[in-house]
Every structure is written in structure tokens, then in C-alpha cells.
Amino acid sequence: MGRRWMFLLLVFLSGVSASPDAPLFLYYSSAREDAVLYATEKNLNSVTPDYKLIRNCSQVVSNSSLVDGAIPLYTYFSSRYNDTANVASPESIAYVKSRNYQLVGIEGYIYPNGSSADRRPLKLYWNKERSDLFLTGCEADENSALVSGYVLQRIEGYAPVVWHEWANTPPADCPFKQSALLQGIQMSYRAGIYCHADTWYPSWSSDNNLYSMWTDGSVKGLGGGHPNNTTGFAVAVGDDPLNLTITNVGTYKSFSSPYEGRYPSANLVYNGFWYYGTYAVDNYHSPPDPPPYCGDGWCDEGPFLDFRYSSIVSPSKPPQWHEPRVNMSNATDNLFHQSSKNNTKVKMGSVHVVDFGKNMEYSPDQKVYVIGHGANLSSAHESWMQGDQVYLARGIPDPVQINNESAWEFYNGTSESWTKTLDESLPLYTWLNRSGIPTMTYLPVLKRYIMCITTPTVSPFSASQFDTYLLESVSMTGPFSLITYMKEFGPEGYFVNIPSKFVDSQIEKIDGELYLKFYLSYSANYSKAMRKVTPNPPGSGYHWTLMESRFKISNSTAKDLLFTG
């Protein structure tokens, strides 16, 4: 912190909103050295565009009848001190009135006590030298306040953590049965928000840090993406997903020719080495590409190219990358000798490493497994985020073997059936036009593999709304059951994954129901049209989002699958 902090809450001058809750988002302006709490990004940007969204702190209930014994959260303002104070307790209300603060309005309603685990304290801090009061619902800001000379005055009350269940609306042609174990996904709208870039696929290292790729946008002043084929890397330090420190940021330039773009996809840190895989993409050209145009610059998914790698000396020292193919000699000069030229489809273009936990703790054989979306029909619309099938392969996570094609094997129909030839591989599943961008994480507490898949809401358009669906299975190779199908998540959410580091190790029992909490990692709303719409869920946007989420677990099925033996 170390600056003049002034917290504001968006004021509902006409009263509280009609929705049952109002998320409170933390923004910060480096120019003003000021932090602000607002309820909506839209209202903030219309008044103070220099503020940048940091995280979702908490929320207030907008209807007092929804809270037993509710107390209002007031906003007061002092023109003398140029200070906004948010208070709820009788002591604090009396104090601001004695200093001639004027009432602005009611933000919403909070709990007077913290009897439930799903309530977060709203803490009021005071700095005498700066004559500054501020309220925070973010645990991550408390140490900064104390270091900056602020003193905790009191707890004003407790903000409810309201969980929102996303409607499960699978299309009629959905090939999966509904999961008997996991009954949907809920989100609290509390989110960690980091950097103006996308393509975050974190890998949990033995040093307890997350190592991730990124591209496009910028991180700490460095930019990446097309046309320079520059890809970025970064390290996320910390155990609180709402308060990570992004460090060791850098970029690396390689080349995409004879393709038009080169992007990151497969990311792994294992036994002191960082493996970073890239794939190619092409623009639409007609013919021979099948119509219609997908609406995005990368309508043709190209092949997976290779893994660059580096030893990790320390989390703060930049990697020294070794790249087998900084340049490619031809269209098939890649790890699996695929090509997407002349309307040829690839089986494994954008591949992603299966997340087995810290330093691949739960890998069944200490091999690296990757999944990717592909297609085998010439008529298929196969773009950077759309395909017909999902494929699985495994290799050896070693600096020499990871780029040795002969060391790789491909799934061929059963968990015991693997082939050395990609052409002979069979998909984990087929769903025409709805099998794009798959990621997979193993959750040991559930003994389940969870897959996240993103696909266009309306095929084949990849510059508008996206759908995301989650699958589960006891086996990496399936069969898979549907957890939930989230229509228009984001509404343009993509690169969705579940970082194993932030999955709870125990199942919670709340009011007789079972839940497992985790954080959903994704970016959203990259296209110009989607940047103008309201983020859904709140906190989504063109950045790295870590959304607090939880699975609802069936009581009857959980007894059979989780608590026996």
C-alpha cells in the first residue's frame, strides 16, 4: 500500500439494486495513489477511467429482508478531508457525524455478526496523519494497511459470501450423461484479477510457485503476440489466489513461418525444468478453407510445434530457453509431423498438459500427459478454439525425450491401448463443432479427472460468445459425465482451467450439503464487441481471472465414492 488510500463504494442513489447481492470490486489508480471499491466496472469506467480492476473483494446484500437482523452499510463523504468513509457500526457512524461527514447513501446490507463460515469481515482502518478512513473486505489488503501506518478500528459487520449456481443448459445433441457425483458449479464472484493478457496455464512447481505462459496484451510493460510471434512467461508467487504477486516476467521470440501465428499452449514445470509448448495458427483463406469465415483472425488451427525448455535456478531468475524449432523448414517440421495446409486437419494442435498437482505428484507413471482438440473431417471447422474431437498423448518429461517423437504414445481406444503413431490414435470423445480448448486437472479429494472445454456459442464464430462445459471421470480416458454446461460463460470466456494448487484438500459440509472449493482460471472478452458487454460472471475480462468456485456434491453418491475404505 504505502500510499494515500481512499476507499469508495458505488452509491445506489435510487436505493439498492433489485438483485439479491451486489459484488464489490477493488480498483487502483497509480496516478492518484488511490484504491476504490465499486460495484460495477461499467460505472467506474464512466467516471474514473484511470482506475484498474484489481480483484473482487466481497459483496453486500441489496435487500434487507434477505438478511436476518440486517444492518445497512452507509457511505459518508467529507469535503474537508476529501475522504469517503463506509461505515455500519453505531460507533463509526457517530464518529463520522462528529467530524461533519455527510451521508451519501446506503450501499446495501450486511450481517451484524460472523456466525457463518460464509461471511467475511468488513474491517475499518484509520490513519491519523492522512485523516483517512477506509473499509476493506479483502483479506489480502490488511497487511498493506498495517505497513502503511493504518490502525484497525473495528469490524463494521460481515459481508455475505453469496454463491451463484450457473444454469446447466446442455444442447440437445450433448453426448454425455449427467454426473451422479457433481451436481453443478457455483461461484462467489470473489476473484483475483491479474495483468492485461491471456493464455494463462499455470503449473505448480516443487518450490510452491506457479509458473505460467501468457501472450497478447501486456504484463508489467512487456507485450506479446502476433505479428512478432512473441510469447511471454511469468511466475505467480503466493498462496492466496486473491493476492498473488506476478514476477519474473519476460518474453521470448520465435517464428511461425510457414504458418502465420505462433501461440503457447502446453505448460509444465517438473523436477527443476520448465517445458513450454507452442502451436501454429493460420488466417482464413478461401478457398481451400471450408466456409463460412469464423469471424476471427485465426480460423485455421495449425500443428503443435515443440517444447522449449529451461532449467529453473530460482523463481526469480529468468529462464534460459532452448528451442528446437525457433524456425521451421516446412509445414510438417513439428513434433508430430502434422500440417494444416490445403484444408488438412490436425488431431493435436493446441495441446495442454494434464495437471497432476505439485511437481506432478499424482501422475500415474511420472509421464507427461497432454490433451488437445482436433478434427478428421475435411468439412470440419477447426480453429484455435473449435474442433470435433479431443485426443490424448503421453511422453517423457525430460529435456531430451520431450521433443523425441518416438518417445510419445497416443491413446487408441482404451486405457490399456496406446499407439506410437498419431494417425492411428482415437479420440477420447467426439462432439462435432463443440470440442475446443480442453484442459484437465486431477482432483485427489474426489479421485476424479475434471475436464474444462470451451467452444463457440454459435458455430463457427470465434469472436462472439463462448460456451464452457465441465466433464468428470474416474479415468483420464473416460468415459466422461457432464458436470455442467455454462452457456455464454464470460460471456466470451476462454482458456479455462482448474489450477491444482487452489483446490481444497477437504470437502466442506455446509447446512447438510457437500461442497469442494476451487478457483476457476480463465480469460474473457478479448474481441472488441465483447469488451463492451457486461462481464458475466462479474470479474471476467481481458486479464487472468481466478474465480472462487465450488462443486456441489451429491450426498448419496459421495458416501459410496469418497468415504469408503
N, C-alpha and C positions, 0 to 999 in steps of 0.2 A: 504494500500500500504506500506508505511513506509520503503521502500527498494529501492535499485537501480533499477529503471525501464528503460528498453530499448525496444522500440517497433520496430519490423522489419516487413516488408511486403515481401511476397514471390515475387521474381523478375522473370518476364517472359522475359528471355534473348532473346528469338526469337520474341518478340513482344507480344501483348495482345492475349488472347485466342480467339477462334472463337465463343464462346458462348456470348450471349448479356450481361452477367454480371458475376462477379467473387466474391463470398462471401469471406469476411474477418473474420477469426476466431481468437479469443483471446486464447492464451496458456500461461501457467505459470510454471516456474521451481522453486521449493522451494530451490533446491540445489544451483542454480545460482542467486536466488532472482531477477528474470528477467521475464518480460512479453513480449510476442511476438505476432505480428499479421501475420498470414499466410493465404494463400488462400486455401490450401488443406491439410487435415490431412495426406494424403499419403506422400507428400513431406516433411512435418515437421518431421514425424517419421523416414524417411530415413536419416535425418541429425541430428536431436536433439531429440532422443527418451525419454529423461528425462522430456520433457515438457508435461504437461497435458492440455487437452482441457477444457476451462472454459465456453466460450459462443461464439455465433456468433455476432460480433459487427455490421457489416454493409456490404456494398459491393460497388464495383466500376463497372462502365460500361466499357466493354472491346472494344467497338467500338465507336470512337468519333462521327461518323455520327448519332448515336442514341441519342446524347445529343446536344440540341440546344446551341451553344456557349460553347462547352465543353472545359475544361481546364485539362491538364494532371496532374496526381498525381505522382511525382517523388520520387525515392529513392536515397539518398546520403549516403556515408559512410566516416567516419573519422578514420583512423588507429591510429592517435594520441590520440583521445578520446575514441577509441573503441566504437563508437556510430553510430547508424543508424538513420537517420532523414528522415521523409516522409513529403514532402512539396509541395505546389501547388501555393501559392500566390507569386507575384513578390518580396515582402518584404522578405519573408522567403527564397526564392531561392537566393537572393542577400546575405543574412546573411550567409547561409551555404557555399556559394562560398568564401566569405571573410575569413572564417575560414578553408579554404582549404579542405572542404569535396569534395569527388569525386563522380561524377554521376555514378550510377549503372544501372538505367533503369527506365522505365515507368511502373507503376503498372496498370494503367487504367485511366479512365476519370471520372471527377466529375462535378457537377453543380457549376457555379460561384456564384449563389445566392440561397436563400431559399424560393422562392415564392410559392412552393407547400407544402402541408401538408405531402406529402410522400417523404420528403427529410430530412436527418439527418445531423446536423453539424459535420464536422471533426475538432476537436479542437487541437491546438498545444500548448503544455506545455513545460516550461523550468525550469531547476534547475541549478542555477549558481554554487553552491557548488559541484555538481556532474558533471558539464559540460554535461548535459544530456537533449536532446530534445526527446519528444515522442508525437505521434499523436494518438488520440483515437476517435473512432466513437461510443463508448459505454457510454451512459449517466451514467451508474452505476459506472464508474471509476472516475468521475470528483471530487467527494468529497474526495476520497482517494488521488488523486493527490494534492489537496489543503492542506490536512492534512500533507502530506509528504514534504511540502515546495516547491512544484512546483507552478509556476506562469503562468496563462493563457496569451499567447502571442497574438493570433488572431485565427479567424476561417479561415481555409485554403480553405474551399469550402463546398459543401453539397453533401453527398453521396445519390444516389437514393435508394429508397426502391422499388425494383422490385418484383412484385407479380407474382408468378408462379402458374398457374392453373394445377392441377393434372388431367390427362386424365380420363374420366369416361368410363370404359370399362367393363360393366357387362357381365357375361357369358350368353349364350343363354337361359339357364333354370332359369334365375332370376325371382322370383315370384312377384316382386314389380313393380308398375308403377313409372314413373319418377315424382319427386316432381314438383308441379306447382309453389311453392314459392321459394325454394332454388335451385339455378342453378349450384351448384358446390362449390368446396373448393379451395382457393388459399393460398399460403404460401409465406412469405417474406424471408425465410431461416435465419431470426434472431431467435436465440434460446438460452434459458437458459439451461445450462448443469450442472448436479449435481450428484456427487457420483458414485462410481463404483458398482452399484447394480440395481436390477429391482423390479417389483411388487409395484409400487408407485400408490396408490389410495387415493389422499388427500381428507380430509373432512374439511369444512370451519366452524370453531368454532365461538362462540359469542365473543371471545376475539380477533377476526380478524386474527388468525393464522391458518395455515393449519397443520392438524395432519395426518400423513400417516404411513402406514405399508411399509416394504421393506423386501427383502430376497435375498439370494445368494449374491455373491460379498462381498463388504465391504463398510462400511460408518464410516469415522473417526476412522479407525483402528479396528472396530468391524466387524466380519464376521457372516454370517448366511446361513442357508440352510441345505441340506442333507449332511452327514448322521446323524447329531445331531438333526435334526428337530428344528433348532434354527431360530426363526423369529424375525425380527427387527422392531423397531418403531423410529420415528423421528418427529420433529416439524420444519416446514418451516416458517420463520419469514420474513415479508416484503411485500410491496405492488407492487414491480416491479418484474414481473416474470423472468426478465433477471438478477436479482441481489438479489436473496433470500439468507438468512442465514439459514443453516441447523444446528439445535441444538437439545438438549435433546435427544441424540441418545442412544439407548440401545437395548438389545436383551432379548429374553425370550425362555426358553427351555421347550417343551412339547414332547409327544411321539406319534408315528404314529401306532404302532402295534395294530391290525394285518395287517395294510397296511404298505407300505414301505416308504412313504414320507408324509410330512405334510407341507402345504403352506398357506399363508394368501390370503384372497380374499375380505371379506366384512368388510368395514371400515366406522365407523360413530362416530362423536362427537356431542352430543346433551345434552343440559341442564346440562352441567358440568360433563358428564360422557363420557368416551371413550369406544366404543364397537369394538372389534377386532375379526373377524371370520376367522376360518381356515377350510381347507378341506383336504381330503386324496387323494393320488395318488399311483398307483402301477406300477411296471415294467411289461414289456411284458413277458408272459409265454405261451408256445404253447404245446399242446392245454390246456385249452379250449378256449383261446382267438382267435378271428377270424383273419386270415392272411389278408394282409401281415403286417409285423412289421412296425411301424410308423417311425422308424429311430431315435427315441428319447428315453430317459430313462423312461419317464412317458407316456406310451401308453394307460394306463387304468385310466380314471377319477374315483376317489372314491367319497364318500358322503361328504356333508357339515357336519362338526363335532359339532361346538358350537361357542358361543361368549364368549371370556374372556372380562372382563370389569374392569374399574378403575375410581374412581373419579379424577377430574382434580383440583388440588390445585392451580397450577400456570403452565404456559407453560414451565417453566424451571425445575420443579420438576418431576423426573421420576415417571411414573405410578406404582401403586401397584396392580398388576393384580390378579384377582380372576378367576380361570379357572375351570369350572365344570368337564372337562374331560382332565386332564393332561395325564391320561392313559385311554384307552378304554378296556372294558372287553371282547368285541367280535366285529364282523364285523358290526353289526347293532346298536352298542352303540353310537348313534349320535343323533342330534337334531330331524331329521325327520325319523329316523329308516330306512335308506336306506343301501344297500350293493351293492358293485360291484364285489363281489366274484363269481366265477364259471360263468363268462360271463354274469352276471346280469348287466343291465344298470341302471344308476341313472338319475332322472329327474332334480335334482338341486344339482350339485356337487360344482363347483366353483361359488358361488353366489356373487353378487356385489350390494352395496347399491345405490339406485337411489338418485342422487344428487339434493336436493331441495333448494340449496343455503345456506346462512349463518344460522347456527343453525336450518336447515330445515324450513326456512322461508316460502317456498311455498308448503309445504306438504298439500294436500287437507284435511287431517284429523289428522295430527300430528302422524301418524303411520309411521313406517319404512317400506319401500318397497324394495324388493331385486329381481333381475333378475339373472337367471343362465342358462347355456346351458346344454342340456341333450339329451337323446335318449330313444326310447322304442322298437327298433328292435334288436334282438339278433345278427344280422349281422352288426349292426352299428359300425363305427369306432369312438369311444368316448374316446378322450384323454383329456389332460389338456387344449387343445385349439381347439378341434374339436367336433362337435355334429350335431344333426339333427334338434333340436328344441330349442326355448327359452321359459322359463317359468317365471312366476311372482308370488310372495307371499308377504304377509304383516303381520307385527307383531306390538308389543307394545314396544317402546324404553324405557324400564325400567329395572333396574338391575335384578329384579325378573322375570318379564314377558318375557324378550327377549330370555330366554332359556327354556320357558314353551311351549312345543309343542302344547298344547291345545289352546294357545293364538294366534296361527298362522292360517292364511287363505290362500287359494291358488286359483288363477284365474281359472275360469271354463267355459270360453266361451264368456262372455260379461262383460262389465264394472260393471254391477249390479249382476253378478253371481260369487259367491265365495263358496268354499267348505272347510271343516275342514280337509279333507283327501288329502294328496299329490297324492295318487294313482288315485283319481278322477279328478285331475287337467288336464286342457287342455293347449296346448302351445299358446303363442302369435302368433307364426307363425312356419311353417316348411319349411326348405330348406335343403335337405339331403346333409350331408357332408360339409355344409357351414354355420353352426350356432355355432360358438365357441367364447368364451370370450366376452360376451355382457356387455356393460356399458351404463348407461342412465343418462342424465342431463336435467333438466328443464330450458329453457331459457325464462324468463318472457317477455323480449322485443319482442320476436317472438310468445309468447304464444304457444310454441312448446316443445315437448319432443324429444331430439336428442339421438339416439342410435348409438354406435360405436361397430362394430363386427369385430373380426379378425379370419381368417380361413386359412388353408394351401393352397398355390397356386396349388399344386398338391397333391390331397388326396391319402393316409393319412399321408404324410410325414411332420413331425413337426420339422425337423432340417434343413430346407432349406427356400426358400422364402415363405412369407406370403402375403395374400391379406387383405385389410381392407376396409370395406364399412360402410357408414353412412346412417341412416334412420331417418325420421321425422314423427311426428304425433301430432295432437291436443290433443290426449288422450294417457295416459300411456299404454292403452291396444290395441292401434291401431284403424283402420288399418294404416299400415306404408307405406310411399313412399320413394323411393330411392333418396338420395341427390347425392351420387357419389360412384362408385366402383373403389377403388385405387389398381390396380394390382401391386404386389410386392412392397408394401409400406415399406420402411425401408432400404433394401429390405426384412428384416425379422423383421418388426415392430410388437409389441405385447403389451398387457395390455393398450390399447388405451382408453383414457377417456378425457372428457372436464371439467376441474375444474371450477365450477360456479364462483369462486372468480375473475377469469380473463376474464370473458365475459363482453364486453362493455354494458353499460346500455342504449346506444342510437345507432341508425342506422346512418351510415355516408353516405352522398351523395357526390360522387366524380365524376366530369365530367359527371354528369347526371345519374350515376349508383349508386345503393344502395348496401351497404356492412355492415356486422356486424362482428367486430373483436373479436377474442377469442384466446386462446392458447391450442394447442393440446398436451396432456400429454401422453408419451409412453416411452418404451424402445425398443431396437432393436439389432439384430445381436449377439445373445448370443452364437450361435453354432460356432464351430471352423472354419467351411468352410465360414460362412457368415462374420466372423470378418476380412476376407482377401479381401472382395469385397469393392467397393467404396460405402460409405453411400449415400442413396437416400431417402429423401432429405438430403442435407448436414446438419450436426449437429446430425444426427441419430447415435446411437451407444449403447454399453452396459453401459448405465447410465440412469438417469432420464432426459428426454428431455422435455422442454416446448417450442414448436414451434409456433411462431407468425403466426396466420392463420386468414382467414376471409371467410364468406359465401357471395357469390354473390346472391342478392335477386331480384326477378322479380318485375319490376316496376308496372306492371298491377295488379298482384296478391297481392302485398303489399298494394296497395290502398284499396283493399277490406278487407284484413285480419288484417292490422295493424293500420290503421289511421281512422277507423270509430268509432263513439260513443265517 
